[in-house]
């Protein structure tokens, strides 16, 4: 997960916005108890 955040600092046009969106996804999945959304289910295009 930390590698994903580091990549989002370096390459996108809006790094802060993209990092925030990744954080929102992580928190949302935690709050709803989605245990199937692990790192292998996340990807960066």
C-alpha distance matrix in Angstrom:
0.0 3.8 5.4 5.1 6.5 8.8 10.0 10.8 12.8 14.8 15.9 16.6 19.9 18.5 15.2 15.6 16.4 13.6 11.0 13.2 13.3 9.6 10.0 13.2 12.0 9.7 12.8 15.2 14.0 14.1 17.5 19.1 18.0 16.3 15.2 15.1 12.1 9.5 6.8 10.0 11.5 9.4 10.6 11.5 15.2
3.8 0.0 3.8 5.4 5.1 6.2 8.7 9.8 10.7 12.8 14.8 15.9 19.1 17.7 14.1 14.4 16.1 13.7 10.7 13.3 14.3 11.1 11.0 14.7 14.4 12.2 14.7 17.6 17.0 16.7 19.9 21.9 21.0 19.7 18.6 18.8 15.8 13.3 10.5 13.5 15.1 12.7 13.2 13.2 16.7
5.4 3.8 0.0 3.8 5.4 5.0 6.1 8.5 9.8 10.8 12.4 14.1 17.6 17.1 13.6 15.0 16.6 13.7 11.5 14.7 15.3 12.1 13.2 16.7 15.9 14.4 17.4 19.8 19.0 19.3 22.6 24.2 23.3 21.4 20.3 19.8 16.8 14.1 10.7 12.8 14.7 12.1 11.6 11.1 14.4
5.1 5.4 3.8 0.0 3.8 5.4 5.1 6.2 8.8 10.2 10.9 11.7 15.2 14.5 11.3 12.7 13.6 10.4 8.7 11.9 11.9 8.8 10.6 13.8 12.9 12.0 15.2 17.2 16.6 17.6 20.6 21.9 21.5 19.4 18.9 18.1 14.7 12.7 9.4 11.5 12.5 9.3 8.7 7.9 11.3
6.5 5.1 5.4 3.8 0.0 3.8 5.4 5.0 6.4 9.0 10.6 11.1 14.1 12.6 9.1 9.7 11.3 8.8 6.2 9.5 10.6 8.0 9.0 12.5 12.7 11.8 14.3 16.8 17.0 17.5 20.2 22.0 22.0 20.4 20.3 20.1 16.5 14.9 12.1 14.7 15.4 12.0 11.7 10.4 13.5
8.8 6.2 5.0 5.4 3.8 0.0 3.8 5.3 5.1 6.6 9.1 10.8 13.9 13.2 9.6 11.0 13.4 11.1 9.0 12.5 13.9 11.7 12.7 16.2 16.4 15.5 18.1 20.6 20.7 21.1 23.9 25.8 25.6 24.0 23.5 23.2 19.8 17.7 14.5 16.8 17.9 14.7 13.7 11.9 14.6
10.0 8.7 6.1 5.1 5.4 3.8 0.0 3.8 5.3 5.3 6.3 8.3 11.8 11.9 8.9 11.4 13.0 10.2 9.4 13.1 13.7 11.6 13.7 16.8 16.5 16.3 19.2 21.2 21.1 22.2 24.9 26.4 26.3 24.2 23.9 23.0 19.5 17.7 14.3 15.8 16.7 13.4 11.5 9.1 11.2
10.8 9.8 8.5 6.2 5.0 5.3 3.8 0.0 3.8 5.5 5.9 6.1 9.3 8.6 5.5 7.9 9.3 6.6 6.1 9.9 10.5 9.2 11.4 14.2 14.3 14.7 17.3 19.1 19.6 20.9 23.2 24.7 25.2 23.3 23.5 22.8 19.1 17.9 14.9 16.8 16.9 13.2 11.6 8.9 10.8
12.8 10.7 9.8 8.8 6.4 5.1 5.3 3.8 0.0 3.8 6.3 7.2 9.5 8.7 5.1 7.3 10.0 8.6 7.6 11.0 12.7 11.9 13.2 16.1 17.0 17.1 19.2 21.4 22.3 23.1 25.3 27.2 27.7 26.1 26.3 25.9 22.2 20.9 17.9 20.0 20.4 16.8 15.3 12.6 14.3
14.8 12.8 10.8 10.2 9.0 6.6 5.3 5.5 3.8 0.0 3.8 6.5 9.0 9.8 7.3 10.3 12.7 11.0 10.9 14.4 15.6 14.7 16.5 19.4 19.8 20.1 22.5 24.5 25.1 26.1 28.5 30.2 30.5 28.6 28.7 27.8 24.2 22.7 19.4 21.0 21.6 18.1 15.9 12.8 13.8
15.9 14.8 12.4 10.9 10.6 9.1 6.3 5.9 6.3 3.8 0.0 3.8 6.8 8.6 7.3 11.0 12.3 10.3 11.4 14.7 15.1 14.6 17.1 19.4 19.5 20.4 23.0 24.5 25.0 26.6 28.9 30.1 30.6 28.5 28.7 27.5 23.8 22.7 19.4 20.4 20.7 17.1 14.4 10.9 11.0
16.6 15.9 14.1 11.7 11.1 10.8 8.3 6.1 7.2 6.5 3.8 0.0 3.8 5.4 5.3 9.0 9.3 7.6 9.7 12.6 12.6 12.8 15.5 17.3 17.6 19.0 21.4 22.5 23.4 25.3 27.2 28.3 29.3 27.1 27.9 26.7 22.9 22.4 19.5 20.6 20.2 16.5 14.0 10.4 10.2
19.9 19.1 17.6 15.2 14.1 13.9 11.8 9.3 9.5 9.0 6.8 3.8 0.0 3.8 6.1 9.2 9.2 8.9 11.5 13.5 13.7 14.9 17.3 18.6 19.4 21.3 23.2 24.1 25.5 27.4 28.9 30.1 31.5 29.5 30.6 29.5 25.7 25.5 22.9 24.1 23.3 19.6 17.2 13.6 12.9
18.5 17.7 17.1 14.5 12.6 13.2 11.9 8.6 8.7 9.8 8.6 5.4 3.8 0.0 3.8 5.7 5.6 6.3 8.8 10.2 10.9 12.6 14.5 15.6 17.0 18.8 20.3 21.3 23.1 24.8 26.1 27.5 29.0 27.4 28.7 28.0 24.2 24.2 21.9 23.6 22.6 18.8 17.1 13.9 14.0
15.2 14.1 13.6 11.3 9.1 9.6 8.9 5.5 5.1 7.3 7.3 5.3 6.1 3.8 0.0 3.8 5.5 5.2 6.1 8.5 9.9 10.6 12.2 14.2 15.5 16.6 18.3 19.9 21.4 22.7 24.3 26.0 27.2 25.7 26.6 26.1 22.3 21.8 19.4 21.4 20.8 17.0 15.6 12.6 13.7
15.6 14.4 15.0 12.7 9.7 11.0 11.4 7.9 7.3 10.3 11.0 9.0 9.2 5.7 3.8 0.0 3.8 5.5 5.2 6.1 8.6 10.0 10.5 12.2 14.4 15.4 16.4 18.1 20.1 21.1 22.3 24.4 25.8 24.7 25.9 25.9 22.2 22.0 20.0 22.4 21.7 18.0 17.3 14.8 16.3
16.4 16.1 16.6 13.6 11.3 13.4 13.0 9.3 10.0 12.7 12.3 9.3 9.2 5.6 5.5 3.8 0.0 3.8 5.5 5.1 6.2 8.8 9.9 10.5 12.5 14.4 15.3 16.3 18.5 20.1 20.9 22.6 24.4 23.1 24.8 24.6 20.9 21.2 19.6 21.8 20.5 16.9 16.3 14.0 15.1
13.6 13.7 13.7 10.4 8.8 11.1 10.2 6.6 8.6 11.0 10.3 7.6 8.9 6.3 5.2 5.5 3.8 0.0 3.8 5.4 5.1 6.3 8.6 9.8 10.7 12.6 14.4 15.3 16.8 18.6 20.1 21.4 22.8 21.1 22.4 21.9 18.1 18.2 16.3 18.3 17.0 13.3 12.5 10.2 11.6
11.0 10.7 11.5 8.7 6.2 9.0 9.4 6.1 7.6 10.9 11.4 9.7 11.5 8.8 6.1 5.2 5.5 3.8 0.0 3.8 5.4 5.1 6.2 8.6 10.0 10.7 12.3 14.2 15.6 16.7 18.4 20.2 21.3 20.0 20.9 20.8 17.1 16.8 14.9 17.5 16.7 13.1 13.0 11.3 13.6
13.2 13.3 14.7 11.9 9.5 12.5 13.1 9.9 11.0 14.4 14.7 12.6 13.5 10.2 8.5 6.1 5.1 5.4 3.8 0.0 3.8 5.4 5.0 6.1 8.7 9.9 10.5 12.1 14.3 15.3 16.3 18.3 19.9 19.0 20.5 20.9 17.3 17.6 16.5 19.2 18.0 14.6 15.2 13.9 16.1
13.3 14.3 15.3 11.9 10.6 13.9 13.7 10.5 12.7 15.6 15.1 12.6 13.7 10.9 9.9 8.6 6.2 5.1 5.4 3.8 0.0 3.8 5.4 5.0 6.3 8.7 9.9 10.5 12.4 14.3 15.3 16.6 18.3 17.0 18.8 18.6 15.0 15.9 15.0 17.3 15.4 12.2 12.8 11.9 13.9
9.6 11.1 12.1 8.8 8.0 11.7 11.6 9.2 11.9 14.7 14.6 12.8 14.9 12.6 10.6 10.0 8.8 6.3 5.1 5.4 3.8 0.0 3.8 5.5 5.2 6.3 8.8 9.9 10.8 12.5 14.4 15.7 16.7 15.0 16.2 16.0 12.3 12.5 11.3 13.9 12.5 9.2 10.2 9.9 12.7
10.0 11.0 13.2 10.6 9.0 12.7 13.7 11.4 13.2 16.5 17.1 15.5 17.3 14.5 12.2 10.5 9.9 8.6 6.2 5.0 5.4 3.8 0.0 3.8 5.4 5.1 6.2 8.5 10.0 10.6 12.3 14.4 15.4 14.6 15.8 16.5 13.1 13.3 12.7 15.8 14.7 11.9 13.5 13.5 16.5
13.2 14.7 16.7 13.8 12.5 16.2 16.8 14.2 16.1 19.4 19.4 17.3 18.6 15.6 14.2 12.2 10.5 9.8 8.6 6.1 5.0 5.5 3.8 0.0 3.8 5.4 5.2 5.9 8.5 9.8 10.4 12.2 14.0 13.4 15.5 16.2 13.1 14.3 14.4 17.3 15.3 12.9 14.8 15.0 17.6
12.0 14.4 15.9 12.9 12.7 16.4 16.5 14.3 17.0 19.8 19.5 17.6 19.4 17.0 15.5 14.4 12.5 10.7 10.0 8.7 6.3 5.2 5.4 3.8 0.0 3.8 5.6 5.2 6.2 8.6 10.0 10.8 12.2 10.7 12.7 12.8 9.5 11.1 11.6 14.0 11.7 9.7 12.0 13.0 15.6
9.7 12.2 14.4 12.0 11.8 15.5 16.3 14.7 17.1 20.1 20.4 19.0 21.3 18.8 16.6 15.4 14.4 12.6 10.7 9.9 8.7 6.3 5.1 5.4 3.8 0.0 3.8 5.5 5.3 6.3 8.7 10.3 10.7 9.6 10.7 11.6 8.5 9.2 9.9 13.0 11.5 9.8 12.7 14.1 17.3
12.8 14.7 17.4 15.2 14.3 18.1 19.2 17.3 19.2 22.5 23.0 21.4 23.2 20.3 18.3 16.4 15.3 14.4 12.3 10.5 9.9 8.8 6.2 5.2 5.6 3.8 0.0 3.8 5.5 5.0 6.1 8.7 9.8 10.1 11.8 13.6 11.2 12.2 13.4 16.6 15.0 13.6 16.4 17.6 20.6
15.2 17.6 19.8 17.2 16.8 20.6 21.2 19.1 21.4 24.5 24.5 22.5 24.1 21.3 19.9 18.1 16.3 15.3 14.2 12.1 10.5 9.9 8.5 5.9 5.2 5.5 3.8 0.0 3.8 5.4 5.2 6.3 8.5 8.4 11.2 12.6 10.5 12.6 14.4 16.9 14.6 13.6 16.6 18.0 20.6
14.0 17.0 19.0 16.6 17.0 20.7 21.1 19.6 22.3 25.1 25.0 23.4 25.5 23.1 21.4 20.1 18.5 16.8 15.6 14.3 12.4 10.8 10.0 8.5 6.2 5.3 5.5 3.8 0.0 3.8 5.5 5.3 6.0 4.9 7.5 8.9 7.1 9.4 11.8 14.1 11.9 11.7 15.2 17.3 20.1
14.1 16.7 19.3 17.6 17.5 21.1 22.2 20.9 23.1 26.1 26.6 25.3 27.4 24.8 22.7 21.1 20.1 18.6 16.7 15.3 14.3 12.5 10.6 9.8 8.6 6.3 5.0 5.4 3.8 0.0 3.8 5.6 5.1 6.2 7.6 10.3 9.1 10.5 12.9 15.7 14.2 14.1 17.6 19.7 22.9
17.5 19.9 22.6 20.6 20.2 23.9 24.9 23.2 25.3 28.5 28.9 27.2 28.9 26.1 24.3 22.3 20.9 20.1 18.4 16.3 15.3 14.4 12.3 10.4 10.0 8.7 6.1 5.2 5.5 3.8 0.0 3.8 5.5 7.7 10.2 12.9 12.1 14.0 16.5 19.1 17.2 17.1 20.4 22.3 25.2
19.1 21.9 24.2 21.9 22.0 25.8 26.4 24.7 27.2 30.2 30.1 28.3 30.1 27.5 26.0 24.4 22.6 21.4 20.2 18.3 16.6 15.7 14.4 12.2 10.8 10.3 8.7 6.3 5.3 5.6 3.8 0.0 3.8 5.6 8.9 11.1 11.0 13.7 16.6 18.6 16.3 16.7 20.2 22.4 25.1
18.0 21.0 23.3 21.5 22.0 25.6 26.3 25.2 27.7 30.5 30.6 29.3 31.5 29.0 27.2 25.8 24.4 22.8 21.3 19.9 18.3 16.7 15.4 14.0 12.2 10.7 9.8 8.5 6.0 5.1 5.5 3.8 0.0 3.8 5.8 8.9 9.6 11.7 15.1 17.0 15.2 16.2 19.9 22.6 25.5
16.3 19.7 21.4 19.4 20.4 24.0 24.2 23.3 26.1 28.6 28.5 27.1 29.5 27.4 25.7 24.7 23.1 21.1 20.0 19.0 17.0 15.0 14.6 13.4 10.7 9.6 10.1 8.4 4.9 6.2 7.7 5.6 3.8 0.0 3.8 5.5 6.1 8.9 12.3 13.8 11.7 13.0 16.7 19.6 22.4
15.2 18.6 20.3 18.9 20.3 23.5 23.9 23.5 26.3 28.7 28.7 27.9 30.6 28.7 26.6 25.9 24.8 22.4 20.9 20.5 18.8 16.2 15.8 15.5 12.7 10.7 11.8 11.2 7.5 7.6 10.2 8.9 5.8 3.8 0.0 3.8 5.7 7.0 10.8 12.1 10.9 12.8 16.6 19.8 22.8
15.1 18.8 19.8 18.1 20.1 23.2 23.0 22.8 25.9 27.8 27.5 26.7 29.5 28.0 26.1 25.9 24.6 21.9 20.8 20.9 18.6 16.0 16.5 16.2 12.8 11.6 13.6 12.6 8.9 10.3 12.9 11.1 8.9 5.5 3.8 0.0 3.8 5.7 9.4 9.6 8.0 10.7 14.3 17.7 20.4
12.1 15.8 16.8 14.7 16.5 19.8 19.5 19.1 22.2 24.2 23.8 22.9 25.7 24.2 22.3 22.2 20.9 18.1 17.1 17.3 15.0 12.3 13.1 13.1 9.5 8.5 11.2 10.5 7.1 9.1 12.1 11.0 9.6 6.1 5.7 3.8 0.0 3.8 6.8 7.8 5.6 7.3 11.1 14.3 17.1
9.5 13.3 14.1 12.7 14.9 17.7 17.7 17.9 20.9 22.7 22.7 22.4 25.5 24.2 21.8 22.0 21.2 18.2 16.8 17.6 15.9 12.5 13.3 14.3 11.1 9.2 12.2 12.6 9.4 10.5 14.0 13.7 11.7 8.9 7.0 5.7 3.8 0.0 3.8 5.5 5.5 7.0 10.5 13.7 17.0
6.8 10.5 10.7 9.4 12.1 14.5 14.3 14.9 17.9 19.4 19.4 19.5 22.9 21.9 19.4 20.0 19.6 16.3 14.9 16.5 15.0 11.3 12.7 14.4 11.6 9.9 13.4 14.4 11.8 12.9 16.5 16.6 15.1 12.3 10.8 9.4 6.8 3.8 0.0 3.8 5.3 5.3 8.0 10.9 14.4
10.0 13.5 12.8 11.5 14.7 16.8 15.8 16.8 20.0 21.0 20.4 20.6 24.1 23.6 21.4 22.4 21.8 18.3 17.5 19.2 17.3 13.9 15.8 17.3 14.0 13.0 16.6 16.9 14.1 15.7 19.1 18.6 17.0 13.8 12.1 9.6 7.8 5.5 3.8 0.0 3.8 5.5 7.4 10.9 13.7
11.5 15.1 14.7 12.5 15.4 17.9 16.7 16.9 20.4 21.6 20.7 20.2 23.3 22.6 20.8 21.7 20.5 17.0 16.7 18.0 15.4 12.5 14.7 15.3 11.7 11.5 15.0 14.6 11.9 14.2 17.2 16.3 15.2 11.7 10.9 8.0 5.6 5.5 5.3 3.8 0.0 3.8 6.6 10.3 12.8
9.4 12.7 12.1 9.3 12.0 14.7 13.4 13.2 16.8 18.1 17.1 16.5 19.6 18.8 17.0 18.0 16.9 13.3 13.1 14.6 12.2 9.2 11.9 12.9 9.7 9.8 13.6 13.6 11.7 14.1 17.1 16.7 16.2 13.0 12.8 10.7 7.3 7.0 5.3 5.5 3.8 0.0 3.8 7.0 10.0
10.6 13.2 11.6 8.7 11.7 13.7 11.5 11.6 15.3 15.9 14.4 14.0 17.2 17.1 15.6 17.3 16.3 12.5 13.0 15.2 12.8 10.2 13.5 14.8 12.0 12.7 16.4 16.6 15.2 17.6 20.4 20.2 19.9 16.7 16.6 14.3 11.1 10.5 8.0 7.4 6.6 3.8 0.0 3.8 6.5
11.5 13.2 11.1 7.9 10.4 11.9 9.1 8.9 12.6 12.8 10.9 10.4 13.6 13.9 12.6 14.8 14.0 10.2 11.3 13.9 11.9 9.9 13.5 15.0 13.0 14.1 17.6 18.0 17.3 19.7 22.3 22.4 22.6 19.6 19.8 17.7 14.3 13.7 10.9 10.9 10.3 7.0 3.8 0.0 3.8
15.2 16.7 14.4 11.3 13.5 14.6 11.2 10.8 14.3 13.8 11.0 10.2 12.9 14.0 13.7 16.3 15.1 11.6 13.6 16.1 13.9 12.7 16.5 17.6 15.6 17.3 20.6 20.6 20.1 22.9 25.2 25.1 25.5 22.4 22.8 20.4 17.1 17.0 14.4 13.7 12.8 10.0 6.5 3.8 0.0
